[in-house]
Amino acid sequence: MAIRFLYPCYFDASLTRAGGRRVAKSLAVSAPNMAMISRAAKVCGIPVLAEERDAHHPAQWHKSGGRIQVEYAGSKEALLTKVAQKLGGK
């Protein structure tokens, strides 16, 4: 199992890919937060190891959005897609 970090900006529909969004626009949501992401990961059966509220994504260094630390064996893209599908209620 690998340790992965999930930032809210990865799932933010208002951002571009260059601005930090990592999922398809169709899977992105408006104003995602750490609680939403943590809950979605848990629903997917992904162990949440830690929530860091003061962490900054490098592309969003001026914003404190926090990050979620999870344990996942697959690829990062598979993880992001799986969590994004639960965020959007799909």
C-alpha positions as CSV (number, residue, x, y, z in Angstrom):
1,M,0.0,0.0,0.0
2,A,1.2,3.5,-0.9
3,I,0.6,6.7,1.0
4,R,-1.2,9.2,-1.2
5,F,-2.3,12.8,-0.5
6,L,-5.6,14.3,-1.7
7,Y,-6.0,18.0,-1.9
8,P,-9.4,19.7,-2.3
9,C,-8.2,21.6,-5.4
10,Y,-7.9,18.2,-7.2
11,F,-11.7,18.0,-7.2
12,D,-12.6,21.7,-7.7
13,A,-14.8,22.4,-10.7
14,S,-13.9,26.1,-10.7
15,L,-10.2,25.3,-11.4
16,T,-8.5,24.5,-14.6
17,R,-6.1,21.5,-14.9
18,A,-3.2,24.0,-14.8
19,G,-4.7,25.5,-11.6
20,G,-4.6,22.2,-9.8
21,R,-7.7,20.2,-10.8
22,R,-6.8,16.6,-11.4
23,V,-10.2,15.0,-12.3
24,A,-12.4,15.4,-15.3
25,K,-14.6,18.5,-15.3
26,S,-17.6,16.1,-15.3
27,L,-16.4,14.5,-12.0
28,A,-15.4,17.8,-10.3
29,V,-17.6,19.5,-7.7
30,S,-18.1,23.0,-6.5
31,A,-16.2,24.1,-3.4
32,P,-14.9,20.7,-2.2
33,N,-13.5,20.6,1.3
34,M,-11.5,18.2,3.5
35,A,-14.6,16.7,5.2
36,M,-16.3,15.9,1.9
37,I,-13.1,14.2,0.5
38,S,-12.5,12.3,3.7
39,R,-16.1,11.1,3.8
40,A,-16.0,10.0,0.1
41,A,-12.7,8.1,0.7
42,K,-14.2,6.3,3.6
43,V,-17.3,5.4,1.6
44,C,-15.0,3.9,-1.0
45,G,-13.3,1.8,1.7
46,I,-10.1,3.7,1.5
47,P,-8.3,4.1,4.9
48,V,-7.9,7.8,5.8
49,L,-4.7,8.1,7.9
50,A,-4.6,11.8,8.6
51,E,-6.2,15.2,7.9
52,E,-3.8,18.1,7.8
53,R,-5.7,21.4,7.9
54,D,-2.7,23.7,7.4
55,A,-1.3,22.0,4.4
56,H,-1.0,23.8,1.1
57,H,-0.9,22.4,-2.5
58,P,2.1,23.8,-4.3
59,A,-0.1,25.2,-7.1
60,Q,-2.4,26.8,-4.4
61,W,0.4,28.0,-2.1
62,H,-1.6,31.1,-1.1
63,K,-4.6,29.1,0.1
64,S,-4.8,26.8,3.0
65,G,-7.1,24.1,1.7
66,G,-5.6,21.2,3.7
67,R,-5.0,17.7,2.6
68,I,-6.1,14.2,3.3
69,Q,-3.5,11.4,3.7
70,V,-4.8,7.9,2.6
71,E,-3.5,4.5,2.0
72,Y,-4.1,3.1,-1.5
73,A,-2.5,0.3,-3.5
74,G,-3.6,1.4,-7.1
75,S,-2.6,4.4,-9.2
76,K,-3.2,7.9,-8.1
77,E,-5.4,8.5,-11.1
78,A,-7.6,5.5,-10.1
79,L,-7.8,6.8,-6.6
80,L,-8.8,10.3,-7.7
81,T,-11.5,9.0,-10.0
82,K,-12.9,6.7,-7.4
83,V,-13.1,9.4,-4.8
84,A,-14.5,12.0,-7.3
85,Q,-17.3,9.6,-8.3
86,K,-18.4,9.5,-4.6
87,L,-18.1,13.2,-4.2
88,G,-20.5,13.9,-7.0
89,G,-22.9,11.3,-5.8
90,K,-22.4,9.1,-8.9
